Amino acid sequence: MKNSKFKIINKLGIAIGLTLFFKLVFFRIEEFFEWDLLFITAIVLIIWQGNEAIDNLLNTKYAWIENAKKRLIIQSVLSFVYASNTLFALMYLLHQLQFGDGRIINRKMMEIFPPAVLFTLALLSVKIGSEFFNALKNSLLEVEKYKTESANAQLQNLKNQLNPHFLFNNLSVLTSLVYKNQDKAANFINELAKVYRYVLDTKNVELVALQEELDFINHYIYLLKIRFEDNVKFEIKIEEQQKSAYLLPMCLQILVENTIQHNETSIANPLQVSIYTDNH
């Protein structure tokens, strides 16, 4: 309700301002505060409301972004026809109220009507241009919104990507360890718990410090080393000053997992995985 009142007051204020400007430019000083001041204000409001109605109608049929050229042509033609005809009719009515001579065309009309049309067209150009750029801005904001939502969805998907086979494989390894080495099995369970604790802790986090990711990856590597033994070798060389940098959680795990999935791991050809910083 407050917004509606504010819009009405704002629109009325702009209409009065335009009327005063028009009277100042096209009328003599002694004619400035005559009764037609209110009538001209009404003309401005009628043309404004009509063009808003045209704009709202075209918004349902020809969106600026989808049909910019077509919308520009149609809106320009409709606005010009409506504004010029309405302006002529109302100015004729104003003249008859003042003089009542029944003449459709008179000297005063010929003096005022052409510049009034040009003045109206200039304002319409500003309005149409403003609407187009607002539509463009809103479209770009929508694109950015969808990009952000897409990125967040991808990030969430990344966080949920700890391969189900990883758990299955590690449970198989754990079953074997329980019979062979119970102390090692206990350590294995502890490291596996830390891996999944990290997954839970970073579920709603967008970025983590590199140091946190490295601590996690060390737990993850421990599990891989138990499983693959010397078939996989890891080398981590991270500059100390880079450990405070931020990155997506789980991204190193995905990279390490992919290196193992897509490469040979054997005693004859052990896989060498290096994680290092280079030029930030």
Secondary structure, DSSP 8 states (H G I E B T S, - for coil): -HHHHHHHHHHHHHHHHHHHHHHHHHS-GGGTTSTHHHHHHHHHHHHHHHHHHHHHHHHHHS-TTTSHHHHHHHHHHHHHHHHHHHHHHHHHHHHHHHT----SS-HHHHHHHHHHHHHHHHHHHHHHHHHHHHHHHHHHHHHHHHHHHHHHHHHHHHHT-S-HHHHHHHHHHHHHHHHH-HHHHHHHHHHHHHHHHHHHHTTT-S-EEHHHHHHHHHHHHHHHHHHHGGGEEEEEE--GGGGG-EE-TTHHHHHHHHHHHTS---SSS-EEEEEE-S--
